[in-house]
């Protein structure tokens, strides 16, 4: 298996650590030997004609040179610098893009390169010849900064829960936000991505919604009809997103899946059930529709959302469950952010309704036929600058009451008791 750009950096520097000058050809051979590449792998070419391992090693040479880690005092000969030796001493096991970004000269090179032309052909996006210095990262647009504090001001969860969720996604790379309707799962997923990126960069976020007719062909790759009655292979949304993220390995990307348990997950993910797992990131396999090697890059984080109150949905596939961590989203009425929001409205009737909904949730949790997954979420009552009484009545009558009717469809007495409490307070 041909190593990726970042996998080559460490053995490349280690080979030059003898302090001698080496040609790029010698470095390429040393890297090939380090990874035990077969002759077929050493000769494999991109569609453009360049030999893959030579181009990737040349790419590494360019970036290390720009970072000041290697030098070429003689034409086509390279030697490690003191800075490179120091880096090896402090990072003997792994060197990635984030480590290279500590060098100002490299940062300047990256920022300059991003302004240059980027190839539209994904198959050529990480190719580089010895005389070409293409940077894989796409050009950046102006974005607004976004911090943890911004997240906590918009998403009504406690700081401790945010820290746990943030660390969980960093560690596992795949997380499902599960909870009752109205707890802000989708809203939270987008803002979690922003907070981890440190900016509102929608170019690095992709969102889809699963449903019963969603397929592998939509998600990864498959045959699609053409206008002339034929069929052609089309790349799916996740396939293209992975290619995009792989070409920008220094930054994180976030793929968000709404209603993840509404689709046939084994059918949609196919062989990617293995590749999305943290331990198999950057591992290459051949896909079902072509012989090209494909991998899920290490800089992709997957966030799924799952409604726990929908009785019609089956349990999530156990094979997929093992590859995700599950984070319970709870109503945020008691969070600091919601309390501040509630205080800003300054409406006594609103306060009484929220108090009643909080007590209602306690009743729902204790009900053996329901439980915490059926609680009423806070988002029904959000995004208001003033509390209009008609709006509050509509929320209670047309959003909350119908849900209670579904919850206690077989207990009219209980439904009427709880519904009447809310209606009385909202009027």
Number of C-alpha atoms within 10 A of each C-alpha: 13 20 18 19 19 16 17 24 22 19 20 21 25 17 18 20 18 12 14 11 18 18 14 18 14 13 22 21 15 17 25 22 13 13 14 13 17 13 9 8 15 19 13 16 15 14 11 9 9 17 18 23 26 25 21 25 28 24 25 22 26 19 21 20 20 20 23 18 23 23 18 16 10 11 7 12 16 21 23 25 19 14 14 21 19 12 17 18 10 10 13 11 9 13 19 16 15 11 12 20 15 11 15 13 14 19 15 13 14 18 14 12 18 16 13 12 11 17 15 8 8 14 12 16 20 23 26 23 16 15 8 12 15 19 27 24 22 19 15 11 9 8 12 10 13 19 17 17 11 14 22 21 15 15 23 25 24 14 16 9 13 17 11 12 19 17 12 17 22 13 12 16 22 23 25 24 23 22 25 23 24 21 26 23 25 20 13 20 25 20 21 24 28 25 20 19 19 16 16 20 18 15 13 19 20 16 18 15 15 19 15 10 10 16 21 19 19 18 20 24 21 18 14 13 11 10 6 6 6 9 12 10 14 16 17 16 17 20 17 15 22 21 18 20 23 27 19 22 20 18 15 18 29 27 22 23 20 21 17 22 22 20 19 19 21 16 14 19 19 16 16 19 17 18 21 25 18 18 12 16 17 19 19 18 17 12 16 12 13 11 9 10 12 18 20 25 27 21 18 23 21 22 27 26 25 25 22 20 18 12 8 7 13 11 11 15 12 10 12 16 14 11 19 22 18 20 17 17 23 23 22 22 23 13 16 16 20 22 13 11 19 21 12 13 15 12 14 12 15 20 15 14 21 18 13 16 22 20 12 17 19 14 15 20 16 11 12 7 10 15 17 20 19 23 25 25 22 21 19 16 19 12 9 12 10 10 18 12 14 10 13 18 19 14 15 21 16 10 12 18 20 13 16 18 17 11 17 16 11 10 11 10 10 14 19 14 10 18 19 12 14 21 16 10 17 20 11
